[in-house]
Amino acid sequence: MRIHFIAIGGAAMHNLALAVASKQGYQVTGSDDEIFDPALTHLREAGLLPEETGWHPERITPDIDAVILGMHAREDNPELVRARELGIKIYSFPEYLYEQTKDKVRIVVGGSHGKTTTTSMILYVLQRLGIEADYMVGAQIEGFERMVRLSDTARYAVFEGDEYLTSPLDLHSKFLWYHPHVAILTGIAWDHINVFPTFPLYVDTFRKFVDSFEPNGKFIYFDGDENLCEIASQARQDIVRLPYNAYQGEVEMQVFGKHNMQNLQAACLACEQIGVKREDFYREIASFTGASNRLEKIAETDTAVAYKDFAHSPSKLRATINAVRERYPNKRLIACMELHTFSSLMADFLPQYKGCMQEADVAFVYFNPKVIEHKRLAPITANEVKEAFGTKNVEVFTDSQTLQDRLRGFEYHNTALLMMTSGTFDGIQINSFAKQLLHG
């Protein structure tokens, strides 16, 4: 089988390419107009790095069995146009995952927050118990070589289920492709305003997800979310409903925060559905330290600690700050976040952030006006952002160096530092920067 990846440089796409290339009898090629680390290094080491960047329709030949199309590509991509002219089968990322696992028991974790951590918890326990599983997860997990695995031998497949769009040719949510036997929804908090301009439209895609379950599917949902409770009450009669809330047991965990205890309980219920005993799950999960960039400890001294997190949406931001506040009630909490995604940089969405950072002693919000321009969004001002967050502790920055200088001006004795972004604050090496701050 010869498989060609259009937009191979994406985080998920390059991991899928590596997974496919590792299967016997598969030949993988790919293209992209820009490739950065870690994808650059991973693809080079695997011998999959394109000889040159850009799109080359002449390389799309009739002997290609299938094309996998990344979300980064546009509908008029020259290679895509050529593949369609030749009648080559074109898959989206989630469609191909389903195709490769359609005979397996599929566990899918969806929701507006906690997807990566909950998926990671499931995979961590299954690996510790020697239960083989294929998977797709949105972050690197300790003990796992890559973020995607496909095999001919695993009985189970565990996917992080994203509600974002599938591909330029398929404007439905990715998770609608997976048709789970067991599914988790962690909660619904409006995100992706560029795709779902109203909250009811956003909720509706989760309702469609539940409708997509396999017959007699197991629906694990957080019972503290009124929208999920309503969806559950209206679900098909054959679907088994399994509500959950936060874990309150006596096992000491490495992860912390109320949201993580909810994630943990959801993961436990999912594992139970495929025969894992609850006591075995709790024994193994006790040593789980978290997924990369998800409330990850990156620096520590005798009196100070620093974490980084992927949080960028209002619900994630609030949950992460509250978790660190609960963990360190007597430390000064300096929370720093970057508005980086489409939704977070849209003026209409900014009011959703009201009160999200009120539990921090010092709250810094950063955005780069050039990113807004690049995304072709309407301009926003620092004052608009400050007013939207709505608390006096918030200070807004539009220059990365000014932000760094401000952070260097603090004494970090008895302090918890929290850096939250899906980007890099425009070039900050966050781990090393946090260590410099804490160690002076």
C-alpha positions in Angstrom: 0.0 0.0 0.0 1.3 3.4 -1.0 -0.1 6.3 1.2 0.5 10.0 0.6 -0.1 12.6 3.3 -1.0 16.1 2.3 0.0 18.4 5.2 2.2 15.8 6.8 3.8 18.3 9.2 0.9 18.6 11.6 1.2 17.2 15.2 -1.4 14.5 14.6 -0.7 14.0 10.9 3.0 13.3 11.2 2.3 10.9 14.1 -0.2 9.1 11.9 2.3 9.0 9.1 4.9 7.4 11.5 2.3 4.8 12.7 1.3 3.9 9.1 4.9 3.7 8.0 5.7 1.2 10.8 3.1 -1.3 9.5 4.4 -4.0 7.3 3.7 -3.5 3.6 3.0 0.2 3.7 5.0 2.9 1.9 4.5 6.5 3.1 5.2 9.8 1.4 4.1 13.3 2.3 4.2 17.0 1.6 3.7 20.3 3.4 4.5 24.0 2.9 6.2 24.3 6.3 7.4 21.7 8.8 8.7 22.5 12.3 10.0 20.6 15.2 9.2 18.1 16.7 7.6 16.9 13.4 10.7 17.9 11.4 13.0 15.7 13.5 10.6 12.8 13.8 10.0 12.7 10.0 13.7 13.0 9.2 14.6 10.2 11.6 12.0 8.0 10.0 13.1 8.8 6.5 9.7 10.5 5.7 10.8 14.1 5.5 9.9 15.6 2.1 12.9 16.5 0.0 11.6 20.0 -0.2 8.6 21.9 1.2 5.7 23.0 -0.9 3.0 21.2 -3.0 4.1 19.1 -6.0 1.1 17.8 -8.0 3.4 15.9 -10.3 4.2 13.6 -7.5 0.6 12.5 -7.2 0.6 9.5 -9.5 -1.9 6.7 -10.2 0.1 4.1 -8.2 -0.8 5.9 -5.0 -3.5 3.8 -3.2 -4.8 6.6 -0.9 -4.3 10.2 0.1 -4.7 11.3 3.7 -5.7 15.0 3.9 -4.8 17.2 6.8 -6.9 20.1 8.0 -4.0 22.5 7.3 -4.5 22.0 3.5 -7.0 24.1 1.5 -9.6 22.7 -0.8 -7.7 24.1 -3.8 -4.4 22.4 -2.8 -2.7 21.4 -6.0 -1.9 17.9 -4.8 -5.5 17.4 -3.7 -6.8 18.7 -7.0 -4.6 16.2 -8.8 -5.6 13.3 -6.5 -9.2 14.0 -7.2 -8.6 14.1 -11.0 -7.0 10.7 -10.8 -9.8 9.2 -8.7 -7.5 8.3 -5.8 -9.2 7.5 -2.6 -9.0 10.5 -0.2 -9.3 10.0 3.5 -9.4 12.6 6.3 -7.4 11.9 9.4 -10.3 10.6 11.5 -11.8 8.7 8.6 -8.6 6.8 8.1 -8.3 6.0 11.8 -11.8 4.5 11.7 -11.0 2.5 8.6 -7.9 1.0 10.3 -9.9 0.1 13.5 -13.4 -0.6 12.3 -13.1 -4.2 13.6 -11.8 -3.2 17.0 -13.6 -2.1 20.2 -13.3 1.7 20.1 -13.1 3.9 23.2 -13.5 7.6 22.4 -12.9 10.5 24.8 -14.7 13.8 23.9 -15.6 17.1 25.6 -14.5 20.7 25.7 -11.8 20.0 28.2 -9.8 17.1 29.8 -9.8 15.0 26.6 -6.0 14.5 26.4 -5.6 13.8 30.1 -8.5 11.3 30.3 -7.3 9.5 27.2 -3.8 9.4 28.6 -5.0 7.9 31.9 -6.8 5.1 30.0 -3.8 4.3 27.9 -1.4 4.5 30.9 -3.4 1.9 32.9 -3.9 -0.4 29.9 -0.2 -0.4 29.2 0.6 -1.1 32.9 -1.8 -4.0 32.8 -0.4 -5.4 29.6 -3.6 -4.8 27.6 -2.6 -3.9 24.0 -4.4 -1.0 22.3 -4.2 1.1 19.2 -4.6 4.8 20.0 -4.6 8.5 19.0 -3.9 11.0 21.7 -3.2 14.8 21.5 0.0 14.8 23.6 3.1 12.8 24.3 2.7 10.4 27.2 5.6 9.0 29.2 6.4 5.5 28.2 4.7 5.9 24.7 6.9 6.3 21.6 4.4 8.4 19.7 0.9 9.9 19.7 -0.6 7.4 17.3 -0.4 3.7 17.1 -2.0 1.3 14.6 -1.5 -2.5 14.6 -3.0 -5.7 13.3 -3.0 -7.3 16.7 -4.7 -4.9 19.2 -8.3 -5.7 20.1 -9.0 -2.2 21.4 -8.5 1.4 20.0 -8.6 4.4 22.2 -9.1 7.8 20.6 -9.1 11.4 21.8 -12.2 12.7 20.1 -12.0 16.3 18.8 -15.1 18.2 17.9 -13.2 20.5 15.5 -13.7 20.2 11.7 -12.6 17.0 9.9 -10.9 18.4 6.7 -11.4 21.0 4.0 -13.6 18.6 2.2 -15.6 17.5 5.3 -16.9 20.3 7.6 -18.3 17.9 10.2 -16.7 17.3 13.6 -13.8 14.8 13.6 -15.3 12.6 16.4 -18.4 11.8 14.3 -16.2 9.4 12.3 -15.3 7.1 15.2 -18.6 5.4 16.1 -17.5 4.4 19.6 -18.5 1.3 21.6 -17.5 3.2 24.7 -17.5 7.0 24.9 -16.7 9.7 27.4 -18.0 13.3 27.4 -16.2 15.4 30.0 -18.3 18.6 29.7 -19.5 21.2 27.2 -18.1 24.7 27.4 -18.3 26.8 24.2 -15.2 26.7 22.1 -14.3 27.1 18.4 -16.6 30.1 17.8 -15.1 30.3 14.3 -16.8 27.0 13.5 -19.8 27.0 16.0 -20.9 30.7 16.0 -23.6 29.9 18.7 -23.6 27.8 21.8 -26.7 25.7 20.7 -24.8 24.8 17.5 -21.8 23.7 19.6 -24.0 21.6 21.9 -25.7 20.0 18.9 -22.4 18.5 17.6 -22.1 16.6 20.9 -25.7 15.4 20.5 -24.8 14.1 17.0 -21.7 12.4 18.5 -23.9 10.4 20.9 -26.2 9.5 18.0 -23.2 8.1 16.2 -22.5 5.4 18.9 -22.5 1.8 17.9 -25.6 -0.2 19.0 -25.7 -0.7 22.8 -22.9 1.8 23.2 -21.8 2.9 26.7 -22.1 6.6 27.3 -20.0 7.9 30.2 -20.7 11.5 31.0 -20.0 14.1 33.7 -23.3 14.5 35.6 -22.4 18.0 36.8 -23.0 19.3 33.2 -26.6 20.1 32.6 -26.2 20.0 28.8 -24.7 16.5 29.0 -27.5 15.4 31.3 -30.0 16.6 28.8 -28.3 14.8 25.9 -28.2 11.6 28.0 -31.9 11.9 28.7 -32.6 12.1 25.0 -30.2 9.4 23.8 -31.3 6.3 22.0 -32.9 3.7 24.2 -30.2 1.1 23.5 -27.4 3.4 24.8 -26.2 2.5 28.3 -25.9 5.7 30.4 -23.0 5.9 33.0 -22.9 9.2 34.8 -19.8 10.1 36.9 -18.4 12.8 39.1 -15.0 13.4 40.8 -13.0 10.5 42.4 -13.1 10.7 46.2 -11.2 7.6 47.2 -8.2 7.2 49.4 -5.5 6.4 46.8 -2.9 9.1 46.7 -2.5 10.5 43.2 0.4 12.3 41.4 -2.1 14.5 39.5 -4.3 17.0 41.3 -7.2 19.3 41.0 -11.0 18.7 40.9 -11.0 18.5 37.1 -8.4 15.8 37.2 -10.3 13.8 39.7 -13.3 13.9 37.4 -11.0 12.8 34.5 -9.7 10.0 36.5 -13.2 8.7 37.4 -14.3 8.8 33.7 -11.1 6.9 32.7 -11.9 4.3 35.4 -15.4 3.7 34.1 -14.1 3.4 30.5 -11.6 0.8 31.5 -14.2 -1.1 33.5 -16.3 -1.5 30.3 -13.5 -3.7 28.8 -13.0 -5.8 31.9 -10.5 -3.9 34.0 -11.2 -4.2 37.7 -11.6 -1.0 39.6 -9.0 -1.9 42.2 -6.5 -2.6 39.4 -7.2 0.7 37.8 -6.7 2.7 41.0 -3.5 0.8 41.8 -1.9 1.6 38.5 -3.2 5.2 38.0 -1.6 6.2 41.3 1.8 6.6 39.5 0.4 8.6 36.5 2.1 12.0 36.4 0.1 13.5 33.5 0.3 14.2 29.8 2.9 16.6 28.3 1.8 20.2 28.6 -1.2 19.3 30.7 -0.5 20.8 34.2 3.0 19.6 33.8 5.5 20.5 36.5 8.5 22.1 34.8 10.6 23.7 37.6 10.8 23.5 41.4 12.8 24.9 44.3 12.4 24.5 48.0 9.8 27.2 48.1 8.6 27.7 44.6 7.1 25.6 41.8 6.2 26.2 38.1 3.8 24.4 35.8 2.8 24.8 32.2 -0.5 23.9 30.7 -2.2 23.8 27.3 -5.2 25.8 28.7 -6.5 28.5 26.4 -10.3 28.3 26.4 -12.3 29.8 29.4 -13.3 26.5 31.0 -9.7 25.1 30.8 -8.2 28.3 32.1 -10.5 28.5 35.1 -10.1 24.8 35.9 -6.3 24.9 35.7 -5.9 28.0 37.8 -8.4 26.7 40.4 -6.5 23.4 40.6 -3.2 25.1 41.3 -4.8 27.4 43.9 -6.3 24.4 45.7 -2.9 22.6 45.6 -0.9 25.6 46.9 -3.3 27.7 49.0 -0.6 29.5 50.9 1.6 30.3 47.9 1.3 33.5 45.8 -0.1 32.4 42.4 1.2 34.1 39.3 -0.8 32.9 36.3 0.2 33.9 32.8 -1.8 32.9 29.7 -1.6 33.6 25.9 -4.6 34.2 23.7 -3.5 32.3 20.6 -6.4 30.3 19.1 -9.0 31.6 16.6 -11.8 31.7 19.3 -9.7 33.3 22.0 -8.7 36.2 19.7 -12.2 36.9 18.5 -13.8 40.0 20.0 -17.2 38.4 20.2 -15.8 35.5 22.2 -13.7 37.5 24.7 -16.6 38.0 27.2 -16.6 34.2 27.8 -13.3 34.8 29.8 -15.0 36.9 32.5 -13.7 35.9 35.9 -11.6 33.1 34.7 -8.4 34.3 36.4 -9.8 35.7 39.6 -8.2 33.0 41.8 -4.7 34.2 40.8 -2.9 36.8 42.8 -1.2 38.0 39.7 -2.8 37.4 36.3 -1.0 38.2 33.0 -2.7 37.9 29.6 -0.6 38.1 26.4 -1.6 38.3 22.8 0.2 39.3 19.6 -1.7 41.7 17.3 0.3 40.3 14.3 -1.2 36.9 15.0 -4.7 38.5 14.8 -3.7 40.1 11.5 -2.4 36.8 10.2 -5.6 35.0 11.1 -7.5 37.7 9.4 -9.6 38.6 12.4 -10.9 42.0 13.5 -8.4 43.8 15.8 -8.8 43.8 19.5 -7.1 46.1 22.1 -5.4 45.5 25.4 -8.2 47.5 27.1 -10.9 45.3 25.5 -9.2 42.2 26.8 -8.8 43.5 30.3 -12.4 44.5 30.4 -13.5 41.1 29.1 -11.6 39.3 31.9 -13.3 41.5 34.3 -11.0 41.4 37.4 -8.5 43.9 38.8 -5.7 41.4 39.0 -5.4 41.1 35.2 -2.7 42.9 33.3 -2.5 42.6 29.5 0.6 42.5 27.3 1.1 42.7 23.5 4.9 42.5 23.5 6.6 39.3 24.5 9.8 40.9 25.7 7.8 43.3 27.9 6.0 40.3 29.4 9.3 38.5 30.1 10.8 41.5 31.7 7.8 41.9 34.0 8.0 38.3 35.0 11.7 38.6 35.7 10.9 41.5 38.1 9.3 39.2 40.7 10.9 37.4 43.6 9.7 33.8 43.4 10.0 32.8 47.1 6.8 31.0 48.2 5.3 31.3 44.7 3.5 29.0 42.2 4.0 30.1 38.6 1.6 28.9 35.9 2.3 29.4 32.2 -0.7 28.6 30.0 -0.7 28.6 26.2 -1.3 26.5 23.0 1.6 28.5 21.6 5.0 29.8 22.9 4.3 33.4 23.9 6.1 34.2 20.7 9.3 32.3 21.1 9.7 31.8 24.8 11.3 28.5 25.7 8.9 28.0 28.5 10.6 25.2 30.5 14.0 26.9 30.6 12.5 30.3 31.2 10.6 29.1 34.2 13.7 27.5 35.6 15.6 30.8 35.2 12.8 32.7 37.0 12.6 30.3 40.0 16.4 29.9 40.4 17.1 33.6 39.9 
